[in-house]
Amino acid sequence: MPEDPPSTPPAKPPAAPPRERGGQGAVVAERKAARTKPPGLYQVVLLNDDYTPMEFVVMVLQQYFQRDLETATHIMLKIHHEGRGVCGVYPKDVAATKVELVLAAARRDGHPLQCILEAA
């Protein structure tokens, strides 16, 4: 009968190089906590014009910016008297979406209302 070949001893992992005294040659890695900045905030601003009805501006403030009637009326009057009014402050993507929604609603109803985005 044929004999099994002699088994080879299992391979040992290579030995680590000897450490020198005094810490020379040792590497110490520091863990630094990664901190991300909060997203930048942007103001959504409505601009005054002589054609858009005040009721429409109040409706926009209530529907797209979740303002109650009193606050929406106050912002609308500020827009009317000062030429512009801040509707809200949001992260950039949210603010840009709100600007597009307001502009689409104004065009749909035939109003020249302007809504812009500004860095806060």
N, CA, C and O atoms as CSV, one atom per row, in Angstrom:
chain,resi,resn,atom,element,x,y,z
A,1,MET,N,N,0.820,-1.180,0.000
A,1,MET,CA,C,0.000,0.000,0.000
A,1,MET,C,C,0.861,1.238,0.000
A,1,MET,O,O,1.909,1.302,0.642
A,2,PRO,N,N,0.385,2.221,-0.741
A,2,PRO,CA,C,1.193,3.441,-0.771
A,2,PRO,C,C,1.031,4.218,0.531
A,2,PRO,O,O,-0.056,4.280,1.106
A,3,GLU,N,N,2.094,4.784,0.964
A,3,GLU,CA,C,2.058,5.562,2.203
A,3,GLU,C,C,1.708,7.008,1.890
A,3,GLU,O,O,2.035,7.543,0.831
A,4,ASP,N,N,1.025,7.620,2.860
A,4,ASP,CA,C,0.715,9.045,2.702
A,4,ASP,C,C,2.002,9.842,2.823
A,4,ASP,O,O,2.885,9.510,3.614
A,5,PRO,N,N,2.090,10.880,2.040
A,5,PRO,CA,C,3.299,11.695,2.166
A,5,PRO,C,C,3.346,12.325,3.548
A,5,PRO,O,O,2.301,12.595,4.140
A,6,PRO,N,N,4.513,12.556,4.058
A,6,PRO,CA,C,4.604,13.155,5.386
A,6,PRO,C,C,3.965,14.542,5.376
A,6,PRO,O,O,4.148,15.321,4.440
A,7,SER,N,N,3.213,14.833,6.436
A,7,SER,CA,C,2.545,16.137,6.497
A,7,SER,C,C,3.555,17.206,6.873
A,7,SER,O,O,4.494,16.973,7.634
A,8,THR,N,N,3.330,18.376,6.315
A,8,THR,CA,C,4.225,19.502,6.616
A,8,THR,C,C,3.669,20.263,7.802
A,8,THR,O,O,2.451,20.384,7.935
A,9,PRO,N,N,4.495,20.759,8.634
A,9,PRO,CA,C,4.004,21.510,9.788
A,9,PRO,C,C,3.309,22.789,9.320
A,9,PRO,O,O,3.695,23.359,8.299
A,10,PRO,N,N,2.286,23.248,10.054
A,10,PRO,CA,C,1.588,24.459,9.627
A,10,PRO,C,C,2.537,25.649,9.637
A,10,PRO,O,O,3.433,25.754,10.474
A,11,ALA,N,N,2.310,26.538,8.683
A,11,ALA,CA,C,3.169,27.718,8.558
A,11,ALA,C,C,2.888,28.675,9.703
A,11,ALA,O,O,1.729,28.927,10.032
A,12,LYS,N,N,3.920,29.199,10.301
A,12,LYS,CA,C,3.775,30.164,11.380
A,12,LYS,C,C,3.800,31.571,10.778
A,12,LYS,O,O,4.516,31.830,9.810
A,13,PRO,N,N,3.021,32.459,11.354
A,13,PRO,CA,C,3.081,33.833,10.840
A,13,PRO,C,C,4.460,34.406,11.101
A,13,PRO,O,O,5.118,34.032,12.071
A,14,PRO,N,N,4.897,35.308,10.243
A,14,PRO,CA,C,6.231,35.860,10.444
A,14,PRO,C,C,6.291,36.601,11.782
A,14,PRO,O,O,5.338,37.267,12.186
A,15,ALA,N,N,7.400,36.471,12.435
A,15,ALA,CA,C,7.578,37.106,13.739
A,15,ALA,C,C,7.685,38.609,13.555
A,15,ALA,O,O,8.276,39.089,12.588
A,16,ALA,N,N,7.101,39.353,14.502
A,16,ALA,CA,C,7.178,40.810,14.458
A,16,ALA,C,C,8.605,41.220,14.754
A,16,ALA,O,O,9.301,40.557,15.523
A,17,PRO,N,N,9.046,42.317,14.142
A,17,PRO,CA,C,10.412,42.751,14.422
A,17,PRO,C,C,10.530,43.158,15.885
A,17,PRO,O,O,9.576,43.686,16.457
A,18,PRO,N,N,11.660,42.925,16.485
A,18,PRO,CA,C,11.812,43.275,17.900
A,18,PRO,C,C,11.676,44.785,18.092
A,18,PRO,O,O,12.145,45.579,17.277
A,19,ARG,N,N,11.017,45.158,19.198
A,19,ARG,CA,C,10.849,46.571,19.493
A,19,ARG,C,C,12.076,47.091,20.213
A,19,ARG,O,O,12.698,46.413,21.031
A,20,GLU,N,N,12.390,48.316,19.872
A,20,GLU,CA,C,13.517,48.940,20.546
A,20,GLU,C,C,13.024,49.604,21.813
A,20,GLU,O,O,11.867,50.016,21.892
A,21,ARG,N,N,13.862,49.708,22.769
A,21,ARG,CA,C,13.485,50.379,24.009
A,21,ARG,C,C,13.440,51.882,23.778
A,21,ARG,O,O,14.155,52.425,22.935
A,22,GLY,N,N,12.570,52.547,24.559
A,22,GLY,CA,C,12.480,53.998,24.459
A,22,GLY,C,C,11.429,54.438,23.453
A,22,GLY,O,O,11.271,55.638,23.226
A,23,GLY,N,N,10.717,53.522,22.852
A,23,GLY,CA,C,9.620,53.873,21.954
A,23,GLY,C,C,10.058,54.298,20.567
A,23,GLY,O,O,9.226,54.708,19.758
A,24,GLN,N,N,11.330,54.210,20.279
A,24,GLN,CA,C,11.767,54.614,18.953
A,24,GLN,C,C,11.288,53.590,17.941
A,24,GLN,O,O,11.365,52.383,18.168
A,25,GLY,N,N,10.799,54.088,16.836
A,25,GLY,CA,C,10.306,53.214,15.796
A,25,GLY,C,C,8.852,52.847,15.952
A,25,GLY,O,O,8.266,52.238,15.056
A,26,ALA,N,N,8.249,53.211,17.088
A,26,ALA,CA,C,6.828,52.911,17.302
A,26,ALA,C,C,5.992,54.025,16.694
A,26,ALA,O,O,6.397,55.188,16.697
A,27,VAL,N,N,4.834,53.670,16.179
A,27,VAL,CA,C,3.934,54.639,15.579
A,27,VAL,C,C,2.678,54.713,16.432
A,27,VAL,O,O,2.075,53.691,16.759
A,28,VAL,N,N,2.297,55.916,16.783
A,28,VAL,CA,C,1.075,56.119,17.557
A,28,VAL,C,C,0.098,56.880,16.671
A,28,VAL,O,O,0.390,57.983,16.208
A,29,ALA,N,N,-1.043,56.291,16.447
A,29,ALA,CA,C,-2.066,56.955,15.636
A,29,ALA,C,C,-3.081,57.605,16.561
A,29,ALA,O,O,-3.599,56.970,17.480
A,30,GLU,N,N,-3.360,58.885,16.308
A,30,GLU,CA,C,-4.360,59.592,17.100
A,30,GLU,C,C,-5.683,59.565,16.352
A,30,GLU,O,O,-5.732,59.752,15.136
A,31,ARG,N,N,-6.731,59.333,17.086
A,31,ARG,CA,C,-8.056,59.324,16.477
A,31,ARG,C,C,-8.629,60.721,16.636
A,31,ARG,O,O,-8.710,61.254,17.743
A,32,LYS,N,N,-9.020,61.296,15.527
A,32,LYS,CA,C,-9.588,62.632,15.537
A,32,LYS,C,C,-11.057,62.520,15.149
A,32,LYS,O,O,-11.392,61.897,14.142
A,33,ALA,N,N,-11.905,63.108,15.925
A,33,ALA,CA,C,-13.335,63.046,15.631
A,33,ALA,C,C,-13.625,63.895,14.396
A,33,ALA,O,O,-13.247,65.065,14.326
A,34,ALA,N,N,-14.299,63.288,13.431
A,34,ALA,CA,C,-14.663,64.019,12.221
A,34,ALA,C,C,-15.900,64.868,12.511
A,34,ALA,O,O,-16.923,64.364,12.974
A,35,ARG,N,N,-15.786,66.127,12.238
A,35,ARG,CA,C,-16.922,67.028,12.455
A,35,ARG,C,C,-17.331,67.619,11.119
A,35,ARG,O,O,-16.512,68.180,10.392
A,36,THR,N,N,-18.588,67.487,10.815
A,36,THR,CA,C,-19.097,68.081,9.592
A,36,THR,C,C,-19.791,69.381,9.933
A,36,THR,O,O,-20.421,69.510,10.983
A,37,LYS,N,N,-19.670,70.333,9.044
A,37,LYS,CA,C,-20.322,71.622,9.254
A,37,LYS,C,C,-21.806,71.471,8.945
A,37,LYS,O,O,-22.183,70.722,8.043
A,38,PRO,N,N,-22.641,72.178,9.687
A,38,PRO,CA,C,-24.052,72.154,9.319
A,38,PRO,C,C,-24.223,72.861,7.973
A,38,PRO,O,O,-23.427,73.731,7.619
A,39,PRO,N,N,-25.252,72.489,7.232
A,39,PRO,CA,C,-25.423,73.110,5.919
A,39,PRO,C,C,-25.664,74.611,6.060
A,39,PRO,O,O,-26.252,75.067,7.041
A,40,GLY,N,N,-25.207,75.366,5.077
A,40,GLY,CA,C,-25.412,76.807,5.075
A,40,GLY,C,C,-26.889,77.137,4.951
A,40,GLY,O,O,-27.641,76.411,4.302
A,41,LEU,N,N,-27.299,78.223,5.567
A,41,LEU,CA,C,-28.702,78.617,5.532
A,41,LEU,C,C,-28.910,79.744,4.521
A,41,LEU,O,O,-28.037,80.584,4.304
A,42,TYR,N,N,-30.094,79.733,3.913
A,42,TYR,CA,C,-30.450,80.719,2.899
A,42,TYR,C,C,-31.823,81.293,3.205
A,42,TYR,O,O,-32.712,80.593,3.690
A,43,GLN,N,N,-31.981,82.580,2.914
A,43,GLN,CA,C,-33.264,83.255,3.098
A,43,GLN,C,C,-34.063,83.166,1.804
A,43,GLN,O,O,-33.521,83.324,0.710
A,44,VAL,N,N,-35.345,82.912,1.946
A,44,VAL,CA,C,-36.257,82.992,0.814
A,44,VAL,C,C,-36.934,84.354,0.936
A,44,VAL,O,O,-37.571,84.650,1.947
A,45,VAL,N,N,-36.792,85.185,-0.105
A,45,VAL,CA,C,-37.256,86.567,-0.066
A,45,VAL,C,C,-38.276,86.792,-1.176
A,45,VAL,O,O,-38.046,86.419,-2.326
A,46,LEU,N,N,-39.402,87.403,-0.825
A,46,LEU,CA,C,-40.400,87.822,-1.811
A,46,LEU,C,C,-40.180,89.304,-2.097
A,46,LEU,O,O,-39.927,90.093,-1.187
A,47,LEU,N,N,-40.281,89.670,-3.375
A,47,LEU,CA,C,-40.097,91.051,-3.798
A,47,LEU,C,C,-41.439,91.666,-4.178
A,47,LEU,O,O,-42.314,90.994,-4.726
A,48,ASN,N,N,-41.584,92.941,-3.883
A,48,ASN,CA,C,-42.828,93.651,-4.166
A,48,ASN,C,C,-42.973,93.937,-5.663
A,48,ASN,O,O,-41.986,94.167,-6.362
A,49,ASP,N,N,-44.182,93.918,-6.124
A,49,ASP,CA,C,-44.511,94.403,-7.463
A,49,ASP,C,C,-45.874,95.075,-7.369
A,49,ASP,O,O,-46.561,94.947,-6.356
A,50,ASP,N,N,-46.265,95.782,-8.407
A,50,ASP,CA,C,-47.520,96.546,-8.368
A,50,ASP,C,C,-48.715,95.754,-8.879
A,50,ASP,O,O,-49.812,96.305,-8.962
A,51,TYR,N,N,-48.542,94.484,-9.223
A,51,TYR,CA,C,-49.617,93.735,-9.867
A,51,TYR,C,C,-50.109,92.529,-9.086
A,51,TYR,O,O,-51.284,92.179,-9.194
A,52,THR,N,N,-49.269,91.891,-8.317
A,52,THR,CA,C,-49.681,90.699,-7.574
A,52,THR,C,C,-50.594,91.105,-6.421
A,52,THR,O,O,-50.216,91.951,-5.610
A,53,PRO,N,N,-51.791,90.517,-6.333
A,53,PRO,CA,C,-52.709,90.862,-5.233
A,53,PRO,C,C,-52.140,90.468,-3.862
A,53,PRO,O,O,-51.455,89.455,-3.722
A,54,MET,N,N,-52.441,91.287,-2.874
A,54,MET,CA,C,-51.973,91.019,-1.509
A,54,MET,C,C,-52.511,89.684,-1.000
A,54,MET,O,O,-51.827,88.976,-0.260
A,55,GLU,N,N,-53.726,89.347,-1.394
A,55,GLU,CA,C,-54.328,88.090,-0.954
A,55,GLU,C,C,-53.534,86.891,-1.473
A,55,GLU,O,O,-53.398,85.881,-0.783
A,56,PHE,N,N,-53.013,87.014,-2.696
A,56,PHE,CA,C,-52.211,85.928,-3.250
A,56,PHE,C,C,-50.916,85.763,-2.460
A,56,PHE,O,O,-50.499,84.638,-2.184
A,57,VAL,N,N,-50.280,86.868,-2.097
A,57,VAL,CA,C,-49.033,86.811,-1.319
A,57,VAL,C,C,-49.298,86.163,0.044
A,57,VAL,O,O,-48.503,85.346,0.509
A,58,VAL,N,N,-50.410,86.526,0.680
A,58,VAL,CA,C,-50.765,85.921,1.964
A,58,VAL,C,C,-50.991,84.421,1.787
A,58,VAL,O,O,-50.537,83.621,2.605
A,59,MET,N,N,-51.686,84.045,0.729
A,59,MET,CA,C,-51.933,82.616,0.462
A,59,MET,C,C,-50.622,81.859,0.255
A,59,MET,O,O,-50.468,80.747,0.759
A,60,VAL,N,N,-49.675,82.450,-0.481
A,60,VAL,CA,C,-48.366,81.819,-0.706
A,60,VAL,C,C,-47.638,81.628,0.618
A,60,VAL,O,O,-47.070,80.566,0.872
A,61,LEU,N,N,-47.656,82.652,1.456
A,61,LEU,CA,C,-46.969,82.558,2.757
A,61,LEU,C,C,-47.594,81.481,3.638
A,61,LEU,O,O,-46.886,80.790,4.371
A,62,GLN,N,N,-48.896,81.337,3.571
A,62,GLN,CA,C,-49.571,80.310,4.372
A,62,GLN,C,C,-49.313,78.911,3.804
A,62,GLN,O,O,-49.011,77.975,4.543
A,63,GLN,N,N,-49.436,78.787,2.499
A,63,GLN,CA,C,-49.349,77.458,1.885
A,63,GLN,C,C,-47.923,76.925,1.814
A,63,GLN,O,O,-47.697,75.758,2.134
A,64,TYR,N,N,-46.957,77.742,1.406
A,64,TYR,CA,C,-45.602,77.250,1.169
A,64,TYR,C,C,-44.641,77.478,2.338
A,64,TYR,O,O,-43.585,76.848,2.412
A,65,PHE,N,N,-45.016,78.392,3.260
A,65,PHE,CA,C,-44.122,78.693,4.376
A,65,PHE,C,C,-44.778,78.438,5.730
A,65,PHE,O,O,-44.212,78.781,6.767
A,66,GLN,N,N,-45.954,77.845,5.727
A,66,GLN,CA,C,-46.683,77.441,6.934
A,66,GLN,C,C,-46.814,78.586,7.944
A,66,GLN,O,O,-46.605,78.392,9.141
A,67,ARG,N,N,-47.161,79.773,7.453
A,67,ARG,CA,C,-47.383,80.931,8.321
A,67,ARG,C,C,-48.867,81.027,8.647
A,67,ARG,O,O,-49.723,80.728,7.814
A,68,ASP,N,N,-49.157,81.453,9.882
A,68,ASP,CA,C,-50.563,81.680,10.223
A,68,ASP,C,C,-51.009,82.987,9.566
A,68,ASP,O,O,-50.177,83.735,9.052
A,69,LEU,N,N,-52.305,83.266,9.578
A,69,LEU,CA,C,-52.858,84.420,8.874
A,69,LEU,C,C,-52.248,85.722,9.365
A,69,LEU,O,O,-51.923,86.593,8.558
A,70,GLU,N,N,-52.088,85.867,10.666
A,70,GLU,CA,C,-51.551,87.116,11.216
A,70,GLU,C,C,-50.094,87.338,10.790
A,70,GLU,O,O,-49.729,88.439,10.378
A,71,THR,N,N,-49.273,86.305,10.888
A,71,THR,CA,C,-47.863,86.418,10.493
A,71,THR,C,C,-47.743,86.638,8.991
A,71,THR,O,O,-46.944,87.464,8.548
A,72,ALA,N,N,-48.526,85.911,8.208
A,72,ALA,CA,C,-48.499,86.074,6.751
A,72,ALA,C,C,-48.895,87.493,6.356
A,72,ALA,O,O,-48.289,88.074,5.456
A,73,THR,N,N,-49.900,88.054,7.014
A,73,THR,CA,C,-50.331,89.425,6.726
A,73,THR,C,C,-49.229,90.410,7.092
A,73,THR,O,O,-48.983,91.370,6.362
A,74,HIS,N,N,-48.564,90.176,8.225
A,74,HIS,CA,C,-47.475,91.057,8.650
A,74,HIS,C,C,-46.328,91.033,7.622
A,74,HIS,O,O,-45.804,92.085,7.255
A,75,ILE,N,N,-45.942,89.843,7.163
A,75,ILE,CA,C,-44.871,89.728,6.169
A,75,ILE,C,C,-45.299,90.375,4.858
A,75,ILE,O,O,-44.505,91.066,4.221
A,76,MET,N,N,-46.546,90.159,4.451
A,76,MET,CA,C,-47.048,90.757,3.212
A,76,MET,C,C,-46.977,92.280,3.279
A,76,MET,O,O,-46.582,92.919,2.304
A,77,LEU,N,N,-47.355,92.874,4.416
A,77,LEU,CA,C,-47.298,94.332,4.561
A,77,LEU,C,C,-45.851,94.833,4.542
A,77,LEU,O,O,-45.570,95.907,4.010
A,78,LYS,N,N,-44.950,94.062,5.115
A,78,LYS,CA,C,-43.530,94.425,5.068
A,78,LYS,C,C,-43.051,94.435,3.617
A,78,LYS,O,O,-42.343,95.350,3.197
A,79,ILE,N,N,-43.441,93.414,2.855
A,79,ILE,CA,C,-43.079,93.352,1.433
A,79,ILE,C,C,-43.652,94.564,0.703
A,79,ILE,O,O,-42.971,95.184,-0.114
A,80,HIS,N,N,-44.891,94.893,0.997
A,80,HIS,CA,C,-45.586,95.998,0.323
A,80,HIS,C,C,-44.925,97.341,0.635
A,80,HIS,O,O,-44.745,98.167,-0.260
A,81,HIS,N,N,-44.563,97.561,1.901
A,81,HIS,CA,C,-44.022,98.862,2.306
A,81,HIS,C,C,-42.514,98.986,2.086
A,81,HIS,O,O,-42.033,100.064,1.736
A,82,GLU,N,N,-41.769,97.912,2.282
A,82,GLU,CA,C,-40.312,97.980,2.188
A,82,GLU,C,C,-39.758,97.427,0.877
A,82,GLU,O,O,-38.570,97.583,0.595
A,83,GLY,N,N,-40.603,96.785,0.075
A,83,GLY,CA,C,-40.163,96.275,-1.217
A,83,GLY,C,C,-39.672,94.836,-1.200
A,83,GLY,O,O,-39.448,94.238,-2.253
A,84,ARG,N,N,-39.507,94.284,-0.015
A,84,ARG,CA,C,-39.044,92.907,0.106
A,84,ARG,C,C,-39.338,92.404,1.508
A,84,ARG,O,O,-39.469,93.185,2.450
A,85,GLY,N,N,-39.442,91.072,1.634
A,85,GLY,CA,C,-39.675,90.475,2.941
A,85,GLY,C,C,-39.170,89.051,2.978
A,85,GLY,O,O,-39.302,88.300,2.011
A,86,VAL,N,N,-38.587,88.689,4.115
A,86,VAL,CA,C,-38.054,87.335,4.290
A,86,VAL,C,C,-39.196,86.407,4.706
A,86,VAL,O,O,-39.888,86.653,5.695
A,87,CYS,N,N,-39.375,85.350,3.939
A,87,CYS,CA,C,-40.435,84.374,4.211
A,87,CYS,C,C,-39.966,83.280,5.156
A,87,CYS,O,O,-40.759,82.742,5.928
A,88,GLY,N,N,-38.678,82.949,5.100
A,88,GLY,CA,C,-38.137,81.896,5.942
A,88,GLY,C,C,-36.662,81.690,5.657
A,88,GLY,O,O,-36.136,82.176,4.656
A,89,VAL,N,N,-35.999,80.963,6.547
A,89,VAL,CA,C,-34.578,80.646,6.415
A,89,VAL,C,C,-34.447,79.125,6.465
A,89,VAL,O,O,-34.904,78.479,7.408
A,90,TYR,N,N,-33.804,78.558,5.416
A,90,TYR,CA,C,-33.745,77.108,5.252
A,90,TYR,C,C,-32.380,76.687,4.712
A,90,TYR,O,O,-31.617,77.526,4.233
A,91,PRO,N,N,-32.065,75.385,4.787
A,91,PRO,CA,C,-30.883,74.884,4.062
A,91,PRO,C,C,-31.075,75.133,2.561
A,91,PRO,O,O,-32.203,75.283,2.091
A,92,LYS,N,N,-29.987,75.175,1.830
A,92,LYS,CA,C,-30.025,75.591,0.425
A,92,LYS,C,C,-31.013,74.803,-0.423
A,92,LYS,O,O,-31.779,75.401,-1.179
A,93,ASP,N,N,-31.016,73.470,-0.317
A,93,ASP,CA,C,-31.896,72.682,-1.180
A,93,ASP,C,C,-33.370,72.914,-0.859
A,93,ASP,O,O,-34.205,72.945,-1.764
A,94,VAL,N,N,-33.693,73.077,0.419
A,94,VAL,CA,C,-35.084,73.344,0.811
A,94,VAL,C,C,-35.503,74.728,0.328
A,94,VAL,O,O,-36.599,74.905,-0.204
A,95,ALA,N,N,-34.616,75.710,0.518
A,95,ALA,CA,C,-34.920,77.079,0.092
A,95,ALA,C,C,-35.115,77.150,-1.422
A,95,ALA,O,O,-36.043,77.804,-1.897
A,96,ALA,N,N,-34.255,76.488,-2.173
A,96,ALA,CA,C,-34.371,76.501,-3.637
A,96,ALA,C,C,-35.680,75.854,-4.082
A,96,ALA,O,O,-36.312,76.325,-5.028
A,97,THR,N,N,-36.087,74.794,-3.419
A,97,THR,CA,C,-37.353,74.146,-3.753
A,97,THR,C,C,-38.526,75.077,-3.481
A,97,THR,O,O,-39.448,75.166,-4.292
A,98,LYS,N,N,-38.501,75.770,-2.353
A,98,LYS,CA,C,-39.583,76.702,-2.019
A,98,LYS,C,C,-39.652,77.840,-3.034
A,98,LYS,O,O,-40.747,78.247,-3.422
A,99,VAL,N,N,-38.501,78.363,-3.473
A,99,VAL,CA,C,-38.482,79.413,-4.494
A,99,VAL,C,C,-39.150,78.912,-5.770
A,99,VAL,O,O,-39.978,79.610,-6.355
A,100,GLU,N,N,-38.796,77.718,-6.198
A,100,GLU,CA,C,-39.390,77.164,-7.427
A,100,GLU,C,C,-40.893,76.950,-7.282
A,100,GLU,O,O,-41.646,77.212,-8.220
A,101,LEU,N,N,-41.337,76.477,-6.120
A,101,LEU,CA,C,-42.774,76.268,-5.900
A,101,LEU,C,C,-43.541,77.587,-5.949
A,101,LEU,O,O,-44.614,77.665,-6.547
A,102,VAL,N,N,-42.989,78.624,-5.317
A,102,VAL,CA,C,-43.649,79.937,-5.313
A,102,VAL,C,C,-43.703,80.510,-6.725
A,102,VAL,O,O,-44.744,81.008,-7.152
A,103,LEU,N,N,-42.596,80.443,-7.445
A,103,LEU,CA,C,-42.583,80.979,-8.813
A,103,LEU,C,C,-43.562,80.226,-9.719
A,103,LEU,O,O,-44.237,80.833,-10.551
A,104,ALA,N,N,-43.635,78.912,-9.554
A,104,ALA,CA,C,-44.574,78.121,-10.366
A,104,ALA,C,C,-46.017,78.497,-10.047
A,104,ALA,O,O,-46.842,78.615,-10.953
A,105,ALA,N,N,-46.328,78.685,-8.762
A,105,ALA,CA,C,-47.695,79.073,-8.374
A,105,ALA,C,C,-48.037,80.455,-8.917
A,105,ALA,O,O,-49.154,80.678,-9.384
A,106,ALA,N,N,-47.089,81.380,-8.860
A,106,ALA,CA,C,-47.333,82.734,-9.372
A,106,ALA,C,C,-47.573,82.703,-10.876
A,106,ALA,O,O,-48.488,83.365,-11.366
A,107,ARG,N,N,-46.778,81.958,-11.605
A,107,ARG,CA,C,-46.961,81.885,-13.068
A,107,ARG,C,C,-48.284,81.202,-13.412
A,107,ARG,O,O,-48.981,81.612,-14.340
A,108,ARG,N,N,-48.620,80.164,-12.661
A,108,ARG,CA,C,-49.863,79.429,-12.902
A,108,ARG,C,C,-51.078,80.351,-12.751
A,108,ARG,O,O,-52.056,80.229,-13.489
A,109,ASP,N,N,-51.000,81.283,-11.777
A,109,ASP,CA,C,-52.115,82.207,-11.566
A,109,ASP,C,C,-51.948,83.518,-12.325
A,109,ASP,O,O,-52.784,84.413,-12.203
A,110,GLY,N,N,-50.880,83.640,-13.105
A,110,GLY,CA,C,-50.684,84.819,-13.945
A,110,GLY,C,C,-50.165,86.046,-13.203
A,110,GLY,O,O,-50.463,87.174,-13.597
A,111,HIS,N,N,-49.395,85.843,-12.137
A,111,HIS,CA,C,-48.854,86.965,-11.369
A,111,HIS,C,C,-47.351,87.077,-11.600
A,111,HIS,O,O,-46.671,86.061,-11.746
A,112,PRO,N,N,-46.821,88.311,-11.636
A,112,PRO,CA,C,-45.370,88.497,-11.847
A,112,PRO,C,C,-44.560,88.456,-10.555
A,112,PRO,O,O,-43.459,89.006,-10.516
A,113,LEU,N,N,-45.064,87.830,-9.507
A,113,LEU,CA,C,-44.388,87.786,-8.212
A,113,LEU,C,C,-42.985,87.205,-8.364
A,113,LEU,O,O,-42.789,86.190,-9.033
A,114,GLN,N,N,-42.016,87.864,-7.733
A,114,GLN,CA,C,-40.638,87.403,-7.762
A,114,GLN,C,C,-40.232,86.878,-6.392
A,114,GLN,O,O,-40.540,87.479,-5.363
A,115,CYS,N,N,-39.541,85.756,-6.397
A,115,CYS,CA,C,-39.075,85.112,-5.170
A,115,CYS,C,C,-37.614,84.758,-5.412
A,115,CYS,O,O,-37.277,84.132,-6.416
A,116,ILE,N,N,-36.744,85.166,-4.477
A,116,ILE,CA,C,-35.310,84.946,-4.670
A,116,ILE,C,C,-34.709,84.253,-3.452
A,116,ILE,O,O,-35.342,84.141,-2.402
A,117,LEU,N,N,-33.491,83.800,-3.619
A,117,LEU,CA,C,-32.724,83.097,-2.594
A,117,LEU,C,C,-31.510,83.952,-2.249
A,117,LEU,O,O,-30.817,84.433,-3.145
A,118,GLU,N,N,-31.246,84.144,-0.955
A,118,GLU,CA,C,-30.077,84.903,-0.513
A,118,GLU,C,C,-29.387,84.146,0.618
A,118,GLU,O,O,-30.043,83.505,1.440
A,119,ALA,N,N,-28.072,84.225,0.649
A,119,ALA,CA,C,-27.336,83.615,1.756
A,119,ALA,C,C,-27.692,84.340,3.052
A,119,ALA,O,O,-27.747,85.570,3.084
A,120,ALA,N,N,-27.932,83.582,4.111
A,120,ALA,CA,C,-28.325,84.198,5.393
A,120,ALA,C,C,-27.114,84.712,6.139
A,120,ALA,O,O,-27.249,85.259,7.233
